Amino acid sequence: MTSSSSSPGEDFPASEKSASGVIGVAESISTGDVNVPRSHDTTHRQLKERHVQLIGIGGTIGTALFVAIGRGLALGGPASLFLGFTLWSTVVLCVNNCLAEMVSYLPISSPFIRFAGRFVDEAFGVATGYNFFIFEAMMVPFEIVATTFILSFWPGSTSVHPAIIISLIIVVYTFANIFTVKWYGEAEFWMALGKVILIVGLLIFTFVTMLGGNPLHDRFGFRYWSNPGAFAEFYHTGSLGRFMGFLACFIQASFTIAGPDYVAMAAGETQNPRKTLPRAFKGVFFRLTTFFVLGSLAVGVLVPYNSKDLVDIYLLGKPTAGAAGSPYVLAMQRLQIGVLPHIVNALVFTSALSAGNSTNKVGVPIYCVGLVMCFSLLAFLQLSAGTAQVLNWFIGLVTSSQLMNYAVCSFTYIKFHRACIAQGLDRKGRLPFCGMFQPYAAYYSLFFTFVMTFVGGFTVFLPGFWSLPTFFFSYTMPFMFPVIFLVWKFTKGTTWRRSIDIDLVEGLDEIEAYERTIPEKKKKAETTGTFEKVQQTLFRRVMKK
């Protein structure tokens, strides 16, 4: 929700931000305005706690965890994959603490984008907005390419021209944008719940099969950690090769593990945000890292890093006919399990089908849908370059943009923390959520996210690995961000916010006024159906620490 500004250039433009992120940012950028009147903000607080909880989980559990994680295993081996995911989880925890503290205090639409302009510099907020828009928009062609990749598991899919499949998926994504926020939240809730059930089921499958519960009665345990080994060598041999393999896994983890930004971007649509958001932020890290860290361990247990299918798909970019993109499906095929590989591949396929929303009269931003869907046309690149190669290109661009988003969140929090000290704001007494180990946690996450932004595409600089498209996709946004920042700063004459001048109170009156209406809304909600009441009670108990 946008509140009026006391002076020009004080906020980055507000957006009609839905829970998914991309369309609202696009509309903000398209207005070109720095201050958007309060009446222009048409977000509706219709997302309930259960919606926010699972959007934060389901928004990140998908193709990256079920499919793309195989690339990290092929490059670094099981131990490097597990260590890389574990270490990166600590970085995400620190980003989570930064966002939780700021967003719970000021639960507005497009929060970390507007905070970047409000706490740092208007130009910084503009650059952040463009970067986040590109990040979310590029997720659309990434998911399309991944979906066609998953479909290649079934031999019958090869009889249909890839262009037809891509076109059909684009049509599905476009029609998905007609839903209002209320129906978006409900649909996303059930889809996310399905993803959670799937990953839990796959973890149980790993435990059972490794102990011999499979058609071959093969009690393989951690066999693949000793043969072919725990660490794979990448490019070089010896210790240097193993380190480069670990670095590749660390980069893969930085793409795969996310979460706090999805919860943050739902702030403007969340009911009772100052109570709902702290609970969501507290829970999202522990659940996500449980899924991701255990998921990385499970993949390394199930499949050897030198598996022919893994090497063909992720290292050579030439998957064999009928080969599964998901390591879990590969393991099921190896263990000669019938039917289940098809079921799991179908579930992985549905997990890749997700889209954003937009604002017309029913709360959906319609003019920006076309702009975002234009990016989906990039999925047709796979017709000439190959599915696996194009998938890696999109992973490179999305990873660099996501890392910059997290670096921005960390730096913005540092400015926010300094402003609290300079203006005498008692964080522990005034804020709904107070992050641990601050501001040191913010410096920790800022260091790793900033460094990894430039390390992410390191393979392109190795002799024999140069590729112009790979370089372009890996380093476009790290180059564009400072360009946008400098152009906006010098053309608009923006100023760098001093800690004493940062506005920490604008918008609080509106939030507090909304909170005073909550008791009335709760009385009206007493007519809620029995099923939904039971569901909410169960979910609240599960989400408690």
C-alpha positions in Angstrom: 0.0 0.0 0.0 1.4 3.3 -0.9 1.1 6.3 1.3 1.6 9.9 0.2 5.2 11.2 0.3 6.3 14.3 2.0 8.8 15.2 -0.7 9.4 14.2 -4.3 11.6 11.2 -4.9 11.2 9.7 -1.5 9.9 6.3 -2.5 10.4 3.9 -5.4 7.0 3.6 -7.1 4.5 1.3 -5.4 3.2 -1.6 -7.4 0.0 -3.6 -7.5 2.0 -6.5 -6.4 0.5 -9.9 -6.3 2.0 -12.7 -4.3 4.1 -13.9 -7.2 6.1 -10.7 -7.8 6.6 -10.0 -11.4 3.5 -8.2 -12.7 3.3 -5.6 -9.9 6.9 -4.6 -10.4 6.4 -4.3 -14.2 3.5 -1.9 -13.6 5.6 0.2 -11.2 8.4 0.5 -13.7 6.0 1.3 -16.5 4.5 4.3 -14.7 7.8 6.1 -14.5 6.5 7.9 -11.4 8.5 8.2 -8.2 5.5 8.9 -6.0 2.3 7.0 -6.6 -0.9 8.4 -4.9 -2.4 6.2 -2.2 -5.5 5.8 -4.2 -3.5 4.2 -7.0 -2.5 1.2 -4.9 -5.2 -1.4 -5.3 -3.8 -4.3 -3.4 -6.3 -6.3 -1.3 -5.4 -8.0 1.9 -7.0 -11.3 1.0 -4.1 -13.8 1.6 -4.6 -15.7 4.8 -1.8 -17.1 7.0 -2.0 -20.6 5.4 -1.7 -19.0 2.0 1.4 -17.0 2.9 3.0 -20.0 4.7 2.8 -22.3 1.7 3.4 -19.6 -0.9 6.7 -19.0 0.8 7.5 -22.7 0.5 5.8 -23.6 -2.8 7.3 -20.6 -4.5 10.7 -22.1 -4.3 10.1 -25.8 -4.3 9.9 -26.9 -7.9 12.0 -27.4 -11.0 15.3 -26.3 -9.4 14.9 -28.9 -6.6 13.4 -31.7 -8.6 15.4 -31.4 -11.8 18.2 -28.8 -12.0 19.8 -30.1 -8.8 21.2 -32.9 -11.0 23.7 -30.5 -12.6 25.3 -29.8 -9.2 25.6 -33.5 -8.5 27.3 -34.2 -11.9 29.8 -31.3 -11.4 30.7 -31.7 -7.8 29.6 -35.0 -6.4 27.4 -35.8 -3.4 29.5 -34.4 -0.6 30.1 -31.1 -2.5 26.4 -30.8 -3.2 25.5 -31.4 0.4 28.1 -29.0 1.8 27.3 -26.3 -0.8 23.6 -26.5 0.0 24.2 -26.5 3.8 26.5 -23.5 3.6 24.3 -21.5 1.3 21.3 -22.1 3.7 23.1 -20.0 6.3 23.3 -17.1 3.8 19.6 -17.4 3.1 18.9 -17.4 6.9 20.7 -14.1 7.2 18.7 -12.6 4.2 15.6 -14.0 5.8 16.3 -12.1 9.1 16.9 -8.9 7.2 13.7 -9.0 5.3 11.6 -10.3 8.2 12.6 -7.3 10.4 11.9 -4.7 7.8 8.8 -6.2 6.2 7.1 -7.1 9.5 7.6 -3.5 10.6 6.3 -2.0 7.3 4.2 -4.6 5.5 3.7 -2.7 2.2 3.5 -3.9 -1.4 6.7 -4.6 -3.2 8.5 -4.0 0.1 12.2 -4.5 -0.5 12.1 -2.6 -3.8 10.5 0.4 -2.1 12.7 0.0 0.9 15.8 0.2 -1.4 14.5 3.6 -2.7 13.4 4.8 0.7 16.3 3.8 2.9 19.2 4.0 0.4 18.6 6.1 -2.7 15.7 6.5 -5.1 18.0 5.4 -8.0 19.0 2.3 -6.0 15.3 1.5 -5.7 14.7 1.9 -9.4 17.6 -0.4 -10.3 16.3 -2.9 -7.8 12.9 -2.8 -9.3 14.2 -3.5 -12.8 16.4 -6.3 -11.6 13.6 -8.0 -9.7 11.3 -7.6 -12.7 13.9 -9.3 -15.0 14.4 -12.0 -12.4 10.8 -12.9 -12.1 10.0 -12.4 -15.9 12.9 -14.7 -16.8 11.5 -17.4 -14.5 8.7 -17.8 -17.0 10.8 -19.0 -20.0 12.9 -21.0 -17.6 9.9 -22.9 -16.3 8.7 -23.4 -19.9 12.0 -24.8 -21.0 12.2 -27.0 -17.9 8.7 -28.2 -18.6 9.5 -29.4 -22.1 12.7 -30.9 -20.7 10.6 -32.9 -18.2 8.2 -34.0 -20.9 11.0 -35.5 -22.9 11.0 -38.4 -20.5 8.0 -39.8 -22.3 8.9 -41.1 -25.8 5.6 -40.0 -27.2 6.4 -36.3 -26.6 9.1 -36.4 -29.3 6.4 -36.9 -31.9 5.1 -33.4 -31.1 7.1 -30.5 -32.4 8.7 -28.6 -29.4 7.3 -25.3 -30.8 3.7 -26.6 -30.3 4.4 -27.6 -26.7 6.0 -24.3 -25.9 3.1 -22.4 -27.5 0.5 -24.4 -25.5 2.4 -23.7 -22.2 2.5 -20.0 -23.0 -1.3 -20.0 -23.5 -1.8 -21.8 -20.2 0.4 -19.3 -18.4 -1.4 -16.3 -20.0 -4.9 -17.6 -19.0 -3.7 -18.2 -15.5 -3.4 -14.5 -15.0 -7.1 -13.9 -15.1 -7.5 -15.0 -11.5 -7.9 -12.5 -8.7 -5.5 -12.4 -5.8 -8.0 -14.4 -3.7 -8.2 -17.3 -6.2 -4.5 -17.0 -6.9 -3.8 -17.5 -3.2 -6.1 -20.5 -3.0 -4.7 -22.2 -6.1 -1.1 -21.5 -5.1 -1.9 -22.9 -1.6 -3.0 -26.3 -3.0 -0.3 -26.4 -5.6 2.3 -25.6 -3.0 0.9 -28.2 -0.6 1.2 -30.8 -3.4 4.9 -29.9 -3.8 5.5 -30.3 -0.1 3.9 -33.7 -0.2 6.0 -34.6 -3.2 9.3 -33.7 -1.7 8.5 -35.4 1.6 7.5 -38.5 -0.3 10.8 -38.4 -2.2 12.7 -38.1 1.0 10.9 -41.1 2.5 11.5 -43.0 -0.8 15.2 -42.3 -0.5 15.3 -43.6 3.1 13.3 -46.8 2.3 15.2 -47.7 -0.9 18.7 -47.1 0.5 17.9 -49.6 3.2 16.9 -52.3 0.6 13.2 -51.5 0.2 13.3 -51.8 -3.6 12.7 -54.5 -6.3 16.4 -55.3 -6.5 16.6 -55.7 -2.7 19.8 -53.6 -3.0 20.8 -52.2 0.3 23.0 -49.5 -1.3 23.1 -47.0 1.6 25.9 -44.4 1.0 27.6 -46.6 -1.6 28.0 -43.8 -4.2 29.9 -41.7 -1.6 32.7 -44.2 -1.8 32.3 -45.4 -5.4 32.6 -43.3 -7.5 33.4 -41.0 -4.6 32.1 -38.2 -2.4 33.8 -35.4 -4.4 33.9 -35.1 -8.2 36.7 -33.3 -9.9 35.8 -30.5 -12.3 38.1 -29.2 -15.0 41.3 -29.8 -12.9 42.4 -33.0 -11.1 43.3 -33.3 -7.4 42.4 -30.8 -4.7 41.9 -27.9 -7.2 39.5 -30.0 -9.2 37.5 -31.0 -6.1 37.3 -27.3 -5.0 36.0 -26.2 -8.4 33.4 -29.0 -8.2 32.4 -27.7 -4.8 32.2 -24.1 -6.2 29.9 -25.4 -8.9 27.6 -26.9 -6.3 27.7 -23.7 -4.2 26.6 -21.8 -7.3 23.8 -24.4 -7.9 22.7 -23.9 -4.3 22.5 -20.1 -4.8 20.0 -20.7 -7.6 18.0 -23.4 -5.9 17.6 -22.2 -2.4 15.3 -19.2 -2.0 12.2 -18.3 0.0 12.2 -15.1 2.1 11.6 -12.8 -1.0 8.4 -14.7 -1.9 7.0 -14.1 1.6 8.1 -10.5 1.5 6.4 -9.8 -1.8 3.1 -11.1 -0.3 3.2 -8.5 2.4 0.8 -6.1 0.7 -1.8 -8.8 0.2 -1.6 -10.4 3.7 -4.3 -10.3 6.3 -3.1 -9.2 9.7 0.5 -8.9 8.4 2.3 -7.9 11.6 1.3 -11.2 13.2 1.2 -13.4 10.1 4.5 -12.3 8.5 6.8 -12.9 11.5 5.4 -16.4 11.8 5.9 -17.0 8.1 9.5 -15.7 8.2 10.4 -17.7 11.3 9.1 -20.9 9.7 10.1 -20.6 6.1 13.8 -20.9 6.5 13.7 -24.0 8.7 11.3 -25.7 6.4 13.0 -24.8 3.2 16.5 -25.7 4.4 15.1 -29.0 5.6 13.7 -29.7 2.2 16.8 -28.4 0.3 19.6 -29.7 2.5 17.9 -33.1 2.9 17.0 -33.0 -0.8 20.7 -32.5 -1.8 21.6 -35.4 0.5 19.0 -37.6 -1.0 20.0 -37.0 -4.5 23.7 -37.8 -3.7 22.5 -41.1 -2.1 20.3 -42.2 -5.0 22.4 -41.4 -8.0 26.2 -41.6 -8.7 27.7 -38.4 -10.0 29.1 -40.2 -13.0 25.7 -41.6 -14.1 25.7 -41.7 -17.9 22.3 -39.9 -18.1 23.5 -37.2 -15.7 26.7 -36.7 -17.7 24.9 -36.7 -21.1 22.2 -34.2 -19.9 24.1 -31.7 -17.7 27.7 -31.9 -18.9 27.4 -32.8 -22.6 23.9 -31.3 -23.2 22.9 -34.3 -25.2 20.2 -36.3 -23.3 19.4 -39.7 -24.6 15.9 -40.5 -25.7 13.6 -41.3 -22.7 16.2 -40.1 -20.2 14.8 -38.5 -17.1 15.8 -35.0 -16.2 15.1 -35.6 -12.5 17.7 -37.5 -10.5 14.8 -39.1 -8.5 13.3 -40.5 -11.6 16.7 -41.7 -12.8 17.1 -43.6 -9.5 13.6 -45.2 -9.9 14.6 -46.4 -13.3 17.9 -47.8 -12.1 16.1 -49.7 -9.3 13.6 -51.1 -11.9 10.6 -49.6 -10.2 7.6 -49.7 -12.5 4.9 -47.0 -12.9 6.3 -44.8 -10.0 8.8 -43.0 -12.3 5.9 -41.9 -14.6 3.8 -40.7 -11.6 6.7 -38.7 -10.1 7.7 -37.2 -13.5 4.1 -36.1 -13.9 4.1 -34.5 -10.5 7.4 -32.8 -11.2 5.8 -31.6 -14.5 2.8 -30.0 -12.7 5.1 -28.4 -10.2 6.8 -26.5 -13.0 3.5 -25.0 -14.1 3.1 -21.7 -12.2 2.5 -18.2 -13.2 2.1 -14.6 -11.9 -0.9 -12.3 -11.9 -1.7 -8.8 -12.8 -4.6 -5.1 -11.8 -7.9 -4.7 -13.6 -11.3 -4.1 -12.0 -11.1 -7.3 -10.1 -7.6 -6.8 -8.7 -5.7 -8.7 -11.5 -2.5 -5.7 -13.4 -3.8 -6.7 -17.0 -1.7 -4.4 -19.2 1.5 -5.8 -17.8 0.6 -9.4 -18.6 1.4 -8.9 -22.2 4.8 -7.4 -21.4 5.7 -10.3 -19.1 4.5 -12.9 -21.5 6.8 -11.4 -24.2 9.7 -12.8 -22.2 8.2 -16.3 -22.5 9.0 -16.2 -26.2 12.7 -16.6 -25.3 11.8 -20.3 -24.6 11.8 -20.8 -28.3 15.6 -20.5 -28.2 15.7 -24.2 -27.3 14.6 -25.0 -30.9 18.1 -24.1 -32.1 20.4 -24.4 -29.1 18.9 -27.5 -27.4 16.8 -27.7 -24.2 19.7 -28.5 -21.7 21.9 -25.7 -23.0 19.1 -23.1 -22.9 18.1 -24.3 -19.4 21.6 -23.5 -18.3 21.5 -20.1 -19.9 18.3 -19.1 -18.0 19.8 -20.6 -14.8 22.8 -18.3 -15.2 20.6 -15.1 -15.6 18.1 -16.0 -12.9 20.9 -16.9 -10.4 22.8 -13.6 -10.9 19.5 -11.6 -10.6 18.5 -13.5 -7.5 21.9 -12.9 -5.9 21.7 -9.2 -6.6 18.2 -9.2 -5.0 19.6 -10.7 -1.8 22.6 -8.4 -1.8 20.2 -5.4 -2.1 18.1 -6.8 0.8 21.2 -7.1 3.0 22.6 -3.7 2.1 19.1 -2.0 2.6 18.8 -3.6 6.0 22.2 -2.3 7.0 21.0 1.2 6.2 17.7 0.5 8.0 19.7 -0.7 11.1 21.9 2.4 11.1 18.8 4.6 10.8 17.2 2.9 13.8 20.3 3.7 15.9 20.6 7.3 14.6 17.0 8.0 15.3 16.7 6.2 18.6 14.2 3.5 17.4 14.2 0.6 19.9 14.2 -2.4 17.6 13.5 -4.9 20.3 10.7 -2.9 21.8 9.0 -1.5 18.7 9.4 -4.0 15.9 7.2 -7.1 15.5 10.2 -9.1 14.6 13.8 -8.6 15.6 16.4 -10.5 13.7 19.3 -12.5 15.3 22.9 -11.5 15.1 22.2 -8.1 13.4 23.8 -6.3 11.8 26.6 -8.9 11.5 24.3 -11.3 9.7 23.5 -8.7 7.1 27.2 -8.1 6.5 27.7 -11.9 6.2 24.9 -12.3 3.6 26.0 -9.1 1.7 29.5 -10.5 1.3 28.6 -13.9 0.0 25.8 -12.7 -2.3 27.9 -9.9 -3.8 30.9 -12.2 -4.4 28.8 -15.0 -5.8 27.1 -12.6 -8.2 30.4 -12.3 -10.1 31.7 -15.9 -9.4 28.5 -17.5 -10.7 29.6 -17.6 -14.4 33.2 -18.4 -13.7 33.3 -21.5 -16.0 33.0 -19.3 -19.0 36.5 -17.9 -18.4 38.1 -21.4 -18.3 40.1 -22.3 -21.4 37.9 -24.1 -23.8 34.6 -23.1 -22.0 34.1 -19.7 -23.6 30.6 -19.1 -24.8 29.2 -15.7 -25.6 25.5 -16.6 -24.8 26.6 -18.1 -21.4 28.6 -14.9 -20.7 25.7 -12.7 -21.7 23.2 -14.6 -19.6 25.5 -14.8 -16.5 26.6 -11.1 -16.4 23.9 -9.0 -18.0 22.2 -7.9 -14.8 25.4 -7.3 -12.8 26.3 -4.9 -15.6 22.9 -3.4 -16.0 22.2 -2.7 -12.3 25.0 -0.1 -11.9 24.2 1.4 -15.3 20.5 1.9 -14.4 21.5 3.3 -11.0 23.9 5.8 -12.4 21.7 6.9 -15.3 18.7 7.5 -12.9 20.8 9.2 -10.3 22.4 11.7 -12.6 19.3 12.4 -14.7 17.0 12.7 -11.7 19.5 14.2 -9.3 18.6 11.8 -6.5 20.4 11.9 -3.1 22.0 9.2 -1.0 19.9 8.9 2.3 21.7 9.8 5.5 20.8 7.6 8.5 19.3 10.6 10.4 17.1 11.5 7.4 15.7 8.1 6.5 11.9 8.1 7.0 11.0 5.2 9.3 7.5 6.2 10.1 5.7 6.9 6.8 3.0 4.4 6.2 2.7 3.3 9.8 -0.5 5.2 10.4 -2.1 3.4 7.5 -0.9 0.0 8.8 -2.1 0.7 12.3 -5.5 1.9 11.1 -5.9 -1.4 9.2 -4.9 -3.3 12.3 -7.7 -1.6 14.2 -10.2 -3.1 11.8 -9.0 -6.7 12.3 -11.3 -7.5 15.3 -14.4 -6.7 13.2 -13.1 -8.9 10.4 -12.5 -11.7 12.8 -16.1 -11.6 14.0 -17.3 -11.8 10.4 -15.0 -14.7 9.8 -16.8 -16.8 12.4 -19.0 -18.1 9.6 -16.0 -19.8 8.1 -16.6 -23.4 7.1 -15.6 -26.2 9.5 -13.1 -27.7 7.0 -11.3 -24.4 6.7 -11.2 -23.9 10.5 -9.7 -27.4 11.0 -7.2 -26.7 8.2 -6.1 -23.4 9.7 -5.7 -24.9 13.1 -3.6 -27.8 11.9 -1.4 -25.5 9.8 -0.8 -23.1 12.7 0.3 -26.0 14.9 2.6 -27.4 12.2 4.2 -24.0 11.6 5.1 -23.4 15.2 8.8 -23.8 16.0 
